[in-house]
Amino acid sequence: MPLEWHTEKLLVKDLKSWKENPRTITKESLAKLKDRIIQRGMHDVVKIDTDNTILSGNQRRKVLIDMDIKEVTALIPNRPLTKEERDKVALESNHNDGEWNFDELKSFDLDTLIDVGFDKTRLEDIWDEHLEVTNDDFDEVAELEKIKETDIKSGDMFKLGKHTLICGNALDPNVVNRLMGDVRADFIDDDLPFNIGLSYDKGVGNKSSYGGTTDDNKTDEEYRIFVKTIIQNALSVSKPNCHYIFWCDERYVWLFQTLYKELGIDSKRLLIWLKNNSSPTPTVAFNKVTEFAVYGTRGKVYLSKSVNNLHEITNKEFTTGNSLSEEILDQLNIWIVKRLPSNQYSHPTQKNPELHEKALRRCTRSGDVVLDLTAGSGSLLSACEQLNRVAYLCELEPIFCQVIINRFHAQTGIKAVKIEHEKR
């Protein structure tokens, strides 16, 4: 049915606030709005949906209630609006004035925001200025105790909001192609098994019971083939201009750098995660307090120049003052992020969501596609959700897929939707 609008006089008390409204208003602006209505009367119409939800006029409703004005002229559609129509009507009516709650605004589809008049570059800058990654308080250990068994099986695929997860073996190009479809990745961030003889069931201290079955004790040649296959599969679904970060044990840095060169990735930096506590190594002279990631690029990649977290990411000279040391740290290849105690891990090689923030901010834009072929407990997904990036995840172990789904639901309130084979 074609969309048409008509006006009606309605009681202000019958109108409902839009819960997803990303608009905000300061006390000063609210006072000015009230003064304008006092001087010139209420001459603007309020746009509502058929359920009386206000799409344009939420701030005016506050003033009308405060002024004890009983009636208002409302513009009403001839049928209920679809979600896309509702979002566009609301955003079109508001995007030129007022202020925004950016945590709410980022939940809208980027194409919808651009279609109603928002500038894409400005949106990216705004989001990077206002959004940050925080570690969630999801109790992974308790969750694992609850999900010793799961009905998830290899081949199952799920939508998690705007993100996608498949349970499968990333060594199989068919699995990776099914996950991605026609989508291509802007950024690869992969934390592969380190091949250090770690039990993916018992964990770092051999005291846990994660339920994992991953083989982490390959020969060097088996591990080389394993790593090469994963990188090749990632390359096959990445854009010509793409960033690559692969985490590895320090003993295998050479292997990743060699494979990068062999596969056409320009190895740029060795990234170092400096932890707040060490892993004791009684038979080695020095305890382990770092993890390494080999960073490389292919093509002409995007690098952000926006300000984020009060640290300026830019090629210009650093500013002076108290923030100088923090700005420098934001540019370095040493990442100082606290490691969770091993008894709080939901995955034997778990990383904090905060660990991914610098790379995501520096190397991607809002809405960019990020691929993780060994997703573990989903920390990269958590970071992508908070920074408005789109994550595509592959995880071999059904039990860890369940952890990812439960963790995302705890973080967002969004339930996973299973994707049937024929619909992808």
N, C-alpha and C positions, 0 to 999 in steps of 0.2 A: 504494500500500500504506500503510495507517495506520501511524503512527510509534509504536513501542513500545520500551521500554527494559528491560534485564536487567543483572544484576551478574555479574562474573567476577573471579576472582583472576588477576592478570597480573604478569609480571616487570617491574619498574621500567625495566630496561634496554631493554625492547622498546617502550616508549612514546616517541612522537616529539613534540618541541616544535612548537607552532603558529607557523609563520613569520610570519604576519600578526598575531600577538598584540599588541594595543595596550597591554596592561597592563605596568606597570613596578613595581619594588619597591626600596625603599631598603635599605641595609645594616642599618639599625636594625630595620626591619620584618621582614627576613629572619631576623635573630637572634631576634626575638620569636616568629616562626613556629616556628623550630627549638626554642625553649624550651618552647613549648606542646605540641609533639609529644613531647618528652622527658617532660614532666610527665603528660600525659593520653593519650599514644599517638596513633596516626594513626586518627582516628575519622571522617574525611571521605572520601567517595567522590570519585574522579577521573572526570570526564566525558570520554569520548573518542569519536571517529568510528570507523567500521569499519576504517579504515586505521591505527588506533592513534594518530592525531593528538590531542593533548590539547586540549580546549576549555575545561576548567575544572580547574586544578590544575598549571599550568605552573610556578608558584613552589614548590608543594609538591614537585614532582618534583626540583627543584634541591636541596631540603633532604634528601629521602629518599636521593638519590645521595650527598650529603655525609655522611649518617649511616650509609651502607652498609646501608640497609634494602632487601631484595631484592624483596618483593612488596607489592602494593597492590590494594585493591578498586576496580574500575572499573565505571562505568555505561556500557553500550554500546547503541546503537540496533540495531534489527533489519534496517536497510538503510542504505546510504550516505546521508548528509545532502546536501540541495541546498545551494548557496552561501548562500541566504537563511536556511535552517534552521541551518546551521553558524554563521553570524554571530549569529543571534538567541540560540541556545543559549549561545554563548560570552559574549556581552555581558550576557544576563540573569543569568548565573551570577557575573558579576564586577563589575557596575556600582555596587554599593553599597559596595565597599571597594577598597582599593589605590589606586595612582596610575596615570596614563595617559601613554602616549607620544602626544602630540596630533598629530604628523605622521602616525602610523599611524591614529589614530582618525578623522581627517578623510577617510580613504579609504572609510569605510563610508557607506552611503546614509543620509541624514539621517532619513528616515522610519523606517528600521530602528532607529536609535538612539533615536528618540522612542518607538517602539513597545515597546521593552524597558525603558523607564523613565527615560531621560535627559530632563532638562528642556530644551526647545528654547532658551529665553532664556539659560539658563546655558551651554549648548553654544556659542551664538553669542559670548557674552562670553569663554568660555575660549579659543575659537579665535582671536578677535581679540587676546587677550592673548599667545598663544603662537606664532602664525604670522606670518610676514613675507615680503615679496617680496625675492628677490635676483636679480640679473642672471645669467642662465645663461652658461656658458662654451662654448656651441655655436658652432662655427666656421662662420659663415654663408657666408663667402667661399669656403672650401674646399668647402662643400656645394653652392653654386651652380656651381662648376666641374664637380662630378660630375653635376649634373642639368641640363645645357644643354637636354635634351629630357625630356619626361615623357609618360606615356600618359594622364594626367588630361585630361579634356575638359569643356567647358562642360556643366553639368547634372549632373555627378557630385556625389554627396554622401557624407559620411563621418562615422562616429562616432569620436571621439577620447576614449576613456574616457566620462565623463559629458557631454562637449562635442560640438557638431555643427558641421561645416564644409560649405558648399556652394560649388562653383565656378560662378559665374554673375554676371550683371549686376544689381546692386542697383537699377538704374533700373526694372527689370521687377518689378511687384508680385507676379506669379506666382512668381518666383524667391524673393522674400522670404517669401511665404506658404507655399511648399513647405518652406523652411528651418525656419520656426517651427511649422507645423502649428497645434495648439491652444494652444501655449505663448505666453505674453505676457511681455515684458521688463520688468524693474524698473529697468533702467539702460541708457542708450544712451551709448556712448563711441566716436566715429567720427572717424577721421583722413582726411578727404577730400583728394583732389588739390588743391593750393593755387592752381592756375591762374597759375603764375609762369613758364611756358615751360620747365619742367624735363623733361629726357629721362628717362623711366622705364626706359630701357635704359642710358644712360651715367651717370646719377646726378648728384650735386651738383657734382662736379668734372669731369664729362664724361670720366672716366678709367676708369669701370667698364663692365661689360657684364652687366646684370641679366636682360635678356631681356624686359623689360616693354614694353608697347605703348600704355599709357594716354595719351590726349590731354590735355595740360596747358597748352594754348594756345588757350583758347576766348575768344570775345568776352565782354564783361561780361554781355550778355543771355543768351547760351548758358550761361554759368556760373551765372547766377541760376536759370535753369530746371533745370539739373543739380542744384544744391544743394537747391532747393525740392522736387524730386522725391524725392531721397534722404531728406530730412527727413519728407516726407509718408509714404513707405513705412515709415520707422521708427515714426512715430506710429501707423500702422495696426496694428502688432503689439506695441505697448507697453501697459502697464497704465494705468488712469486716473490713478494716482499714480506718477509716473515722473520720474527725473532725466535730463537731456540734456547731453552735452558734445560739441561739435563743434569740432575743431581747424581753424584757418584762418590764412592770411597776414594780417598786420596791416592790409593794404590792404582786406581784405574783412570786417573785423569788423562794420562798419556793415551789410553785406548780411545776415549771419547774425542780427544783432539785429533787423533789419527783418523778416526772414522768421519769426523766433520770434514776434514780435508778431502778424504776419499769420496764423500757423498755431495760435495759442492757447497758446504756450509763454511762461511768465513769465521773461524774461531777468533773471538774478540777479547774475552776476559775470563779469568778464573775467579768466580765469585766465592766469597768465604762467609759462612755463617758462624759467627763467634758466639758460642753459647754461654750461659751464665753458670753452668756447672760442667764438670768433666765426666767422661766415661773412664773409670779406672782400667788400666792395662798393666797388670802386675808383671807380665813377661816382657813388656816394652818399656824403654827408659822413660818415655814421656807420655802422660795421660792424654787422651783425646778430648779436645774441647772445641773442635771445629767440624763442619761439614762443608763439602765443596760442590760447586755446580759450574759446568762449562757453558759459557754463554757465547752464542754465535748468531750470525745473521745471514740472510740470503736476500739479494736484491737491494733496493733502496728503501730502507725501513723508516717508519714513523718514530720520531722521538718527541716527547712532550716538552713544551717550554712554559707550561703553566705553573702557577704557584700552588703548592699543596702542602697541607700540614705545617704552614708557616716556613717551609723550606723551599727556596726557589730552585726549580729545575730549569736551567737555562745555560746557554753557551756564553752569556755575557759575564763580565767580572762579578765576583761575589760582592755583596754589600758589606759594609763594616758594621761593627756593633756586637752585641751579645749573642746574636744568632749566627755569627760567622762560623763557629765550629760546627753547629748543627747543619748549616748549609753545605759545608764541606763533606761531612759524614754522609749526607744524602747523595753525594756524587761518587762516593768511594765504592770499591768492590768488596768491602768488609761490611757485613750486615750484623749489627749487634741486636739480637732479639732473644729474649729469655726463652729457654726450653722448658716445657712442662715436665714435672717429675714423671718418671717412667710409670709410676703406679696410677697416673691419670690418663695414660694412653688408651685409645680405642683401637690403635693399629700399632704394630711393633716398630714402625719407623715414622710415627706421626710427627707432623710439623704444624706450627701455629699458623692460623690464618694471617696474622700480622706479618709473617715472614715474606709473604707474597706481595705485600703492598707496594714496595719501592719499584719492583719490576713491572707490575701492572700499571702504575701511574706513569712511569717513564716510557714504557714501550707500547702502551695501548691507549685507545680512546674509548669513551663511553659507547657501549654497544658493540665493541669489537669482540671477535670470537676467540676464545681461549680453549686449547685442547690439552687434556691430561689423559694419557693412555694407561696409566697405573694409578688410579685415583685414591687408593687407600681409604682413609676415613673421611675424605671430602673437605679438607682444609682449604684447598684452592677454590672449591665451589663456594665456600663461605665468604672468601675474600671477593670473588667475582660478584656475588649477590650484593655485597655492601658497596662495591664500586661501580655497579651498573654495567659490568661486563657479562658476556654470555658464555657459559661454560659447557663444553661437551666432554663427557667423562666416560672412560672405559675402566672397568674393574673386574678382575678375574674371579675373585672370591665372592660367592653369594652372601656370605655373612657380613662382609664389609660393604656390599651394596646396600644391605639392610641398614647398616649403621649410617651410611650417607643419607639415605631416605629419612630415617628418624631424626638425624641431626638437622637436616634442612627444614623439616616440619617444626622442630623445636625452635629454630631460629626465625622462621617466617610465618608459621601457621598454615603454610601451603602444603596440601597433600599431594603425593606423587600420583600421576595418572599413567597407567600402563598403556604402552603403544602396541597395538596388534601388528603382526608382521606385514599383513597386506595393506596396512594404512600408512606405511612409511615409504 
